[in-house]
């Protein structure tokens, strides 16, 4: 059945990107971050492509994402790191999902689940090295290690990872980068002194930006996210050879000829300056097209770039074609790799004052993901 819009996802591009990042990792293992429906690209198909590209592990924010992977037949190791009270920890342990902990309360919950299920919990302990978001503050780190070691001695947990997260790795030269690396080294040394760090314990801190620019941050494992989907983690330094995987398209729903002086869409923020042809694009802010794309973002239609004409609505927006031909059913490309002259995700992000992550993860569930194997450039 034809759909008004679709997000076409090139799985070959994802495999290419992962292989490139794996090469950049210099021998470190690669955990692909597939949270948020693989950054809006489709969880299970993209996770399979990530593993085919050379990743050996996957990472999700929430346990329910990891469980969806298991239901989809993915058997690779999975780490879930954002665990709020009353999460399905029992199910995670039963499905062999690795968990992250940053305080003693959560350690207690995980230990209780391990006792109930009879499954030893595989844990990554997270240190806060300067992000001041998740993670255990270094002042509390020795206490967390001591409690984890008590639970390890009981046999309910196994410490398999020590990790942290960068705040500013995408800002080359930012002083916090070295400060966080020093703090991470301190956390690792304390873990080693306590007996919580052995040759089997995976050390990891590198995100996409650190993977491509900070060799000293790669340790045993890197955790790229946005770069796997072909979007540069540091746009000012170029694309690093990455290939954008998503192309967002729609089929024109209505074409009409209107006179000069016609107000277009809510609040008449756009008024035609001549007799012209308008086309209706059946995507709106309910589908993730930011409302402030109004009068700013461009799409490719009829072989040329067209500005969004008038306010973006919940389900639709308009484009002004002038005297160029357009018919209902014609394809409009909102963004893609840029090969055919269409805008890129990076262009949309720059135009709208945001990051590429927000553009792709906001594309809503009404837009089907169509997974293809086009191949990389």
Buried (B, 14 or more C-beta within 10 A) or exposed (E): EEEBBBBBBBBBBBBBBBBBBBEBBEEBBBBBBBBBBBBBBBBBBBBBBBBBBBBBBBBBBBBBBBBBBBEEEBEBBBBBBEBEEEBBBBBBBBBEBBBBBBBBEBBEBBBEBBEEBEBBBBBBBBBBBBBEEBBBEBEBBBEBBEBBBEBBEEEBBBBBBBBBBBBBBBBEEBEBBEBBBEBBEBBBEBBEEBEBBEEEBBBBBBBBBBBBBBEEBBBBBBBBBBBBBBBBBBBEEEBBBBBBBBBBBBBBBEBEEBEEEBEBBEEEEBEBEEEBBBBBBBBBBEBBBBBBBBBBBBBBBBEEBBBBBBBBBEBBBBBBBBEBEBEEEBEBBBBBBBEEEBBBBBBBBBBBEBBBBBBBBBBBEBBBBBBEEBEBE
